């Protein structure tokens, strides 16, 4: 079902107002998305109102409070779901076909890279149970190579502490010979928590880790995290063009996997030996 378009208002009418629904704003990927969404909407002459809601009840209350602003629609950042009773046009960024296609490419490319490193046992770490696109293609690519998903971990939240606890619990209860060797994480933030748990657990444990989102922190020597980098400018731009009834732009590049050191698991000779992350592996 297509999302109703929002009529373009012309002068001297007031500019349209869109509510941007967001939660977990401490997540660096959410911050990148929020920055790009508001920048592009503002460039289109649309005023944005941030609705920071964790639950349906909270979102309903915020929408009611914003009634006087004459909201014309709701835009949901990835990981946020609309309330069923909402009668406004809604755009869910992570439900857009191009976003889904990008996530599928992420899972495929990440699995291919981890397989190329010679890893034999694989895991996936997510914030909540679900059948996400990147996990689907990750598993499909593993299966095509004769491998399988050996561990599916759930953090219970989208933060690094939840990921830390989930990873630490897994390491404590799983025999060394049976542990996964490579882990693909739903987000960079979960990857940071998982890596820290491996470091704190010690006992000579090594784990190759890859993330999703390519946050600024992922590039730091502390983590040197291999991560899928979606072209969020293009993905958001096309979604907004369709939603607002504008001409979609076809320019831009597809997302790509940014390879650093974390997918190796262990220190390897050469560049990695001089990197700040090397002594932590």
Helices and strands as residue ranges (DSSP letters): E 17-22, H 28-43, E 47-52, H 56-65, G 67-69, E 71-76, E 89-92, G 93-95, H 97-116, E 122-126, H 133-144, E 149-154, H 160-173, G 176-178, E 182-185, H 188-201, E 208-212, G 216-219, E 226-229, H 232-243, E 256-258, G 271-274, G 278-280
